[in-house]
């Protein structure tokens, strides 16, 4: 499952028993060697969709070690900002992106995405592989913060899928993992927030529309069951 340079089993256990923030601080030096990093083929599919448009500024939400920022940099004219609440993940992003391609300036912000105060500062916002860290009860707040950060006509782009069939292995593995995390968070403090099957279609379309977005869904062949949501800020 893991690259030889990735975290050991005991390092993963230590991470899981930590808070979400501390867990990612611990994982940061080896994160690029885990399956948690967004695959390049997913980023390339999003890049192909975005390259037909023009963006001066972009925000990568929960940027981690910067895989999304690396994809965005050649597509953005002026600045790409990454925000994450893990200082160590941000340090890794700065190191890994020091010589990345593209002329856009890079800025790294340490902060909680649910407390963002950007005011119509970006033409584009993205989020890759981190939506499972948002509690369901916080989904509207999360989308409101992104809506506020975007200029009118700005786009919020992310990858998701539909709920797998009840008879599928994915359905039961995902719900089994979610149940294990709920039990873990009941008995161990602080909580580690990570759940599968979040921001799923078609429900997330309705939630986005309720929060001021017009929604389009792209289905690149190379992504299989995954789809790219392009939500445009209206008003």
PEFEN-V219386 format. One record per residue. N is the residue number from 1. PHI is phi in radians with two decimals (NA if undefined). Layout:
N:PHI / N:PHI
//
This chain:
1:NA / 2:-1.98 / 3:-1.14 / 4:-0.97 / 5:-1.59 / 6:-1.40 / 7:-1.20 / 8:-1.35 / 9:-1.02 / 10:-1.22 / 11:-1.16 / 12:-1.17 / 13:-1.09 / 14:-1.07 / 15:-1.08 / 16:-1.10 / 17:-1.52 / 18:-1.69 / 19:-1.22 / 20:-1.00 / 21:-1.13 / 22:-1.14 / 23:-1.03 / 24:-1.32 / 25:-1.05 / 26:-1.21 / 27:-1.39 / 28:-0.85 / 29:-1.09 / 30:-2.04 / 31:-1.05 / 32:-1.11 / 33:-1.82 / 34:-2.01 / 35:-1.33 / 36:-1.36 / 37:-1.17 / 38:-1.06 / 39:-1.05 / 40:-1.04 / 41:-1.12 / 42:-1.21 / 43:-1.12 / 44:-1.15 / 45:-1.13 / 46:-1.17 / 47:-1.00 / 48:-1.10 / 49:-1.29 / 50:-1.37 / 51:-1.20 / 52:-1.45 / 53:-2.00 / 54:-2.22 / 55:-2.35 / 56:-1.62 / 57:-2.38 / 58:-2.48 / 59:-2.15 / 60:-1.78 / 61:-1.50 / 62:1.00 / 63:-1.24 / 64:1.01 / 65:-1.56 / 66:1.65 / 67:-1.06 / 68:-1.16 / 69:-1.12 / 70:-1.09 / 71:-1.16 / 72:-1.30 / 73:-0.94 / 74:-1.24 / 75:-1.64 / 76:-1.96 / 77:-1.34 / 78:-2.09 / 79:-2.57 / 80:-2.06 / 81:-1.91 / 82:-1.99 / 83:-2.11 / 84:-2.72 / 85:-1.60 / 86:-1.74 / 87:-1.10 / 88:-1.23 / 89:-1.12 / 90:-1.13 / 91:-1.08 / 92:-1.14 / 93:-1.06 / 94:-1.07 / 95:-1.17 / 96:-1.27 / 97:-1.70 / 98:-0.97 / 99:-2.14 / 100:-1.27 / 101:-1.35 / 102:2.01 / 103:-1.65 / 104:-1.15 / 105:-1.18 / 106:-1.89 / 107:-2.33 / 108:-2.05 / 109:-2.05 / 110:-1.57 / 111:-3.09 / 112:-1.52 / 113:-1.14 / 114:-1.37 / 115:-2.10 / 116:-1.05 / 117:-2.20 / 118:-1.06 / 119:-2.11 / 120:0.81 / 121:-1.78 / 122:-2.31 / 123:-1.54 / 124:-2.59 / 125:-2.29 / 126:-2.29 / 127:-2.64 / 128:-2.16 / 129:1.20 / 130:-2.16 / 131:-1.19 / 132:-1.23 / 133:-1.59 / 134:-1.80 / 135:-1.01 / 136:-0.94 / 137:-1.16 / 138:-1.77 / 139:-1.05 / 140:-1.10 / 141:-1.07 / 142:-0.99 / 143:-1.21 / 144:-1.13 / 145:-1.13 / 146:-1.19 / 147:-1.00 / 148:-1.18 / 149:-1.32 / 150:-1.59 / 151:-1.27 / 152:-0.95 / 153:1.52 / 154:-1.21 / 155:-2.07 / 156:-1.94 / 157:-2.16 / 158:-2.70 / 159:-1.90 / 160:-2.61 / 161:-2.69 / 162:-1.68 / 163:-1.11 / 164:-1.20 / 165:-1.03 / 166:-1.04 / 167:-1.46 / 168:-1.52 / 169:-1.12 / 170:-1.06 / 171:-1.00 / 172:-1.29 / 173:-1.14 / 174:-1.16 / 175:-1.22 / 176:-1.13 / 177:-1.10 / 178:-1.06 / 179:-1.12 / 180:-1.08 / 181:-1.19 / 182:-1.13 / 183:-1.14 / 184:-0.98 / 185:-1.31 / 186:-1.36 / 187:-1.88 / 188:-2.17 / 189:-2.13 / 190:-1.30 / 191:-1.27 / 192:-1.97 / 193:-1.58 / 194:-2.79 / 195:-2.35 / 196:-1.61 / 197:1.06 / 198:-1.96 / 199:0.93 / 200:-1.46 / 201:-1.42 / 202:-1.56 / 203:-1.05 / 204:-1.16 / 205:-1.05 / 206:-1.13 / 207:-1.16 / 208:-1.09 / 209:-1.11 / 210:-1.13 / 211:-1.79 / 212:1.62 / 213:-2.09 / 214:-1.74 / 215:-1.98 / 216:-2.18 / 217:-2.17 / 218:-1.79 / 219:-2.21 / 220:-1.03 / 221:-1.01 / 222:-1.22 / 223:-1.61 / 224:1.08 / 225:-1.38 / 226:-1.48 / 227:-2.31 / 228:-1.83 / 229:-1.64 / 230:-2.02 / 231:-1.86 / 232:-1.77 / 233:-1.20 / 234:-1.97 / 235:1.33
//
